[in-house]
């Protein structure tokens, strides 16, 4: 069961990011009120983001809080990242438009978070922190974002509890486990179909984002062809989804590719040096 919980950790970790950022924003507003000469804005801050209904639903969710507490998750060790994400959020056009409107409809609160989660993939600071937490979490970020967006899409104003993805009961329950596997496989197939549709619309542009020449789907290039999990390595879908969601993160892949090449080069150099000593 611990392995199942561990697989859900990055989902819950990312899901709670807006909660931490809202808390940080509220702390800033309280500190501003304590100035010796506070301005009118300091004494009467715009609390629309702090009072965001979707953020409050996440913050009050028993399912989220129970998992975070049980797995000892959280962002307490990364205050600099929270400050960075807050600054990026408040400087974004979609946040400024949101804060300027006096109305506070639930769908508008949800749209803000959807935009925020999509933008996460262009944040290099978050990428570095996720790599520090787990070497796999950074590469899994596109999957995590899609899971979070799906959770938000199912949220309604009448809901008092967040509906998080279900987990199967135990390793001794093969029927439930198989159902869970089939459900995940179906989701991957859905994502693969989504990528195929967008890929055809983008044409050569999708290939140029990868830095690869244009080619047809039938030539067997696994790095660009959407992969059916029944036929190949589903992790290859990762980069396709990431590029389609946020092309600006391409530099992160280029950075990692450069690191991999340097490590491989050092390994070959050491091997040659070893043969020279024999």
C-alpha positions as CSV (number, residue, x, y, z in Angstrom):
1,X,0.0,0.0,0.0
2,X,2.9,2.3,0.7
3,X,4.0,2.1,-3.0
4,X,0.5,3.1,-4.1
5,X,0.5,6.1,-1.7
6,X,4.0,7.1,-3.0
7,X,2.7,7.1,-6.6
8,X,0.1,9.7,-5.6
9,X,2.5,12.0,-3.7
10,X,3.4,14.3,-6.6
11,X,-0.3,14.7,-7.5
12,X,-1.1,15.9,-3.9
13,X,2.1,17.9,-3.7
14,X,1.3,19.9,-6.8
15,X,-2.4,20.2,-6.0
16,X,-1.6,22.1,-2.7
17,X,0.7,24.7,-4.4
18,X,-2.1,27.3,-4.8
19,X,-3.0,26.8,-1.1
20,X,0.6,27.7,0.0
21,X,0.8,30.6,-2.4
22,X,-2.6,32.0,-1.1
23,X,-1.3,31.7,2.5
24,X,1.8,33.6,1.5
25,X,-0.3,36.3,-0.1
26,X,-2.4,36.6,3.0
27,X,0.7,36.9,5.2
28,X,1.9,39.8,2.9
29,X,-1.4,41.6,3.3
30,X,-1.3,41.3,7.1
31,X,2.3,42.6,7.2
32,X,1.3,45.5,5.0
33,X,-1.4,46.5,7.4
34,X,1.2,46.8,10.2
35,X,3.3,49.4,8.4
36,X,3.8,52.7,10.3
37,X,2.3,54.6,7.4
38,X,0.0,52.1,5.6
39,X,-1.6,53.2,2.4
40,X,-5.3,52.8,1.6
41,X,-4.5,49.7,-0.5
42,X,-2.5,48.3,2.5
43,X,-5.4,48.7,4.8
44,X,-8.0,47.5,2.2
45,X,-6.3,44.8,0.2
46,X,-7.9,43.0,-2.6
47,X,-8.6,39.6,-1.1
48,X,-10.1,38.0,-4.2
49,X,-7.2,35.6,-4.7
50,X,-6.9,34.8,-0.9
51,X,-10.6,34.0,-0.8
52,X,-10.6,32.0,-4.0
53,X,-13.3,29.4,-3.5
54,X,-11.5,26.6,-5.3
55,X,-8.3,27.2,-3.2
56,X,-10.4,27.0,-0.1
57,X,-12.0,23.8,-1.2
58,X,-8.5,22.3,-1.7
59,X,-7.3,23.6,1.6
60,X,-10.4,22.2,3.5
61,X,-10.4,18.8,1.7
62,X,-10.1,15.9,4.1
63,X,-8.8,13.7,1.3
64,X,-6.0,16.1,0.5
65,X,-5.1,17.0,4.1
66,X,-5.1,13.3,5.2
67,X,-2.8,12.2,2.4
68,X,-0.5,15.2,2.9
69,X,-0.2,14.6,6.7
70,X,0.2,10.8,6.3
71,X,2.9,11.2,3.7
72,X,4.6,14.2,5.4
73,X,4.2,16.3,2.2
74,X,4.2,20.1,2.0
75,X,6.2,23.1,0.9
76,X,7.6,24.3,4.2
77,X,11.2,23.6,3.1
78,X,10.8,25.7,0.0
79,X,9.7,29.2,0.9
80,X,11.9,30.7,-1.9
81,X,9.9,28.7,-4.5
82,X,6.6,29.9,-3.1
83,X,7.8,33.5,-3.3
84,X,9.0,32.9,-6.9
85,X,5.7,31.4,-7.9
86,X,3.7,34.2,-6.2
87,X,5.8,36.8,-8.1
88,X,5.2,35.0,-11.4
89,X,1.5,34.6,-10.7
90,X,0.9,38.3,-9.8
91,X,2.9,39.5,-12.8
92,X,0.8,37.4,-15.2
93,X,-1.9,39.0,-17.4
94,X,-4.5,36.4,-16.5
95,X,-4.0,37.1,-12.8
96,X,-4.3,40.9,-13.3
97,X,-7.5,40.5,-15.3
98,X,-8.9,38.2,-12.6
99,X,-8.1,40.6,-9.7
100,X,-9.5,43.7,-11.6
101,X,-13.0,42.1,-12.0
102,X,-15.2,42.7,-9.0
103,X,-17.4,39.7,-9.6
104,X,-16.4,36.4,-8.0
105,X,-18.1,33.6,-9.9
106,X,-16.9,30.1,-9.1
107,X,-16.0,29.3,-12.7
108,X,-13.7,32.3,-12.7
109,X,-12.0,31.1,-9.6
110,X,-11.5,27.7,-11.2
111,X,-10.2,29.3,-14.5
112,X,-7.5,31.1,-12.6
113,X,-6.2,27.9,-11.1
114,X,-6.3,26.1,-14.4
115,X,-4.2,28.9,-16.0
116,X,-1.8,28.7,-13.0
117,X,-1.3,24.9,-13.3
118,X,-0.7,25.1,-17.0
119,X,1.9,27.8,-16.5
120,X,3.8,25.7,-14.0
121,X,5.5,23.8,-16.7
122,X,7.5,26.9,-17.7
123,X,8.9,27.4,-14.2
124,X,12.5,26.3,-14.0
125,X,12.6,26.9,-10.2
126,X,9.8,24.4,-9.7
127,X,11.5,21.9,-12.0
128,X,14.7,22.1,-9.9
129,X,12.7,21.6,-6.7
130,X,10.8,18.6,-8.1
131,X,14.1,17.0,-9.2
132,X,15.4,17.5,-5.6
133,X,12.3,15.8,-4.2
134,X,12.5,12.9,-6.6
135,X,14.4,12.4,-9.8
136,X,11.2,11.2,-11.6
137,X,8.8,14.0,-10.5
138,X,10.1,16.6,-12.9
139,X,9.6,14.4,-15.9
140,X,6.2,13.4,-14.6
141,X,5.0,17.0,-14.2
142,X,2.9,17.0,-17.5
143,X,1.0,13.9,-16.3
144,X,0.5,15.5,-12.8
145,X,-0.9,18.7,-14.3
146,X,-3.3,16.8,-16.4
147,X,-4.5,14.8,-13.4
148,X,-5.0,18.1,-11.4
149,X,-6.8,19.8,-14.3
150,X,-9.1,16.8,-14.6
151,X,-9.8,17.1,-10.8
152,X,-10.7,20.8,-11.2
153,X,-12.9,20.1,-14.2
154,X,-15.1,17.9,-12.1
155,X,-15.4,20.4,-9.3
156,X,-18.7,22.2,-8.8
157,X,-19.7,25.1,-6.6
158,X,-22.0,22.8,-4.6
159,X,-19.1,20.4,-3.8
160,X,-17.8,20.6,-0.2
161,X,-15.1,17.9,-0.8
162,X,-12.5,17.6,-3.5
163,X,-13.0,14.4,-5.6
164,X,-9.4,13.1,-5.9
165,X,-8.5,10.1,-8.1
166,X,-9.4,6.8,-6.4
167,X,-6.8,4.3,-5.2
168,X,-7.3,0.5,-5.2
169,X,-7.7,-1.0,-1.8
170,X,-4.7,-3.3,-1.4
171,X,-2.1,-5.4,-3.2
172,X,-4.1,-8.5,-2.2
173,X,-7.2,-7.3,-4.2
174,X,-6.2,-8.2,-7.8
175,X,-9.6,-7.4,-9.2
176,X,-9.5,-3.9,-8.0
177,X,-5.9,-3.5,-9.0
178,X,-6.7,-4.7,-12.6
179,X,-9.6,-2.2,-12.8
180,X,-7.2,0.6,-11.7
181,X,-4.6,-0.4,-14.3
182,X,-7.3,-0.5,-17.0
183,X,-8.5,2.9,-16.0
184,X,-5.0,4.4,-16.1
185,X,-4.4,2.7,-19.5
186,X,-7.6,4.1,-20.8
187,X,-6.6,7.6,-19.6
188,X,-3.2,7.2,-21.4
189,X,-5.0,6.2,-24.5
190,X,-7.2,9.3,-24.3
191,X,-4.2,11.4,-23.9
192,X,-2.5,9.7,-26.8
193,X,-5.5,10.4,-28.9
194,X,-5.5,14.0,-27.8
195,X,-1.9,14.4,-28.7
196,X,-2.4,12.7,-32.1
197,X,-5.2,15.2,-32.9
198,X,-3.2,18.3,-31.9
199,X,-0.1,16.9,-33.5
200,X,-1.8,16.6,-36.9
201,X,-3.0,20.2,-36.5
202,X,0.4,21.5,-35.7
203,X,2.2,19.6,-38.4
204,X,5.8,20.5,-38.8
205,X,5.7,23.0,-36.0
206,X,5.5,20.2,-33.4
207,X,8.6,18.6,-34.8
208,X,10.6,21.9,-34.9
209,X,9.8,22.3,-31.2
210,X,11.4,19.0,-30.6
211,X,14.4,20.0,-32.7
212,X,13.8,17.1,-35.0
213,X,13.1,16.9,-38.8
214,X,9.6,16.4,-40.0
215,X,8.5,12.8,-40.5
216,X,5.3,10.7,-40.9
217,X,3.7,8.8,-38.0
218,X,4.5,5.5,-39.6
219,X,8.3,5.7,-39.5
220,X,8.7,4.3,-36.0
221,X,10.2,7.4,-34.3
222,X,9.1,6.8,-30.7
223,X,10.1,10.2,-29.5
224,X,7.5,12.0,-31.6
225,X,4.9,9.3,-32.2
226,X,2.1,9.0,-29.5
227,X,2.5,5.7,-27.9
228,X,-0.2,3.2,-27.2
229,X,0.7,1.8,-23.7
230,X,-0.2,-1.7,-25.0
231,X,2.5,-1.4,-27.7
232,X,5.4,0.5,-26.2
233,X,6.9,2.7,-23.5
234,X,4.2,5.1,-22.4
235,X,6.7,7.4,-20.8
236,X,7.6,8.6,-24.3
237,X,4.3,10.4,-24.3
238,X,5.7,12.6,-21.6
239,X,7.7,15.0,-23.8
240,X,5.0,15.2,-26.4
241,X,2.4,16.4,-23.8
242,X,4.9,18.7,-22.2
243,X,5.8,20.4,-25.5
244,X,2.2,20.7,-26.6
245,X,1.1,22.1,-23.2
246,X,4.1,24.5,-22.9
247,X,6.7,24.9,-25.6
248,X,8.6,27.2,-23.4
249,X,9.8,24.3,-21.3
250,X,11.8,22.9,-24.3
251,X,14.9,24.6,-22.8
252,X,14.6,22.3,-19.8
253,X,14.7,19.2,-22.0
254,X,17.7,20.7,-23.9
255,X,19.4,21.3,-20.6
256,X,18.9,17.7,-19.4
257,X,19.9,16.4,-22.8
258,X,23.1,18.4,-22.5
259,X,23.8,17.0,-19.0
260,X,23.2,13.5,-20.3
261,X,25.7,14.0,-23.2
262,X,28.3,15.4,-20.8
263,X,28.0,12.4,-18.4
264,X,28.2,10.0,-21.3
265,X,31.3,11.8,-22.7
266,X,33.0,11.7,-19.3
267,X,32.2,8.0,-19.1
268,X,33.8,7.3,-22.5
269,X,36.8,9.4,-21.6
270,X,37.4,7.4,-18.4
271,X,37.1,4.1,-20.3
272,X,39.7,5.2,-22.8
273,X,42.0,6.3,-20.0
274,X,41.6,3.0,-18.3
275,X,42.5,1.1,-21.5
276,X,45.6,3.2,-21.9
277,X,46.9,2.1,-18.4
278,X,46.5,-1.6,-19.2
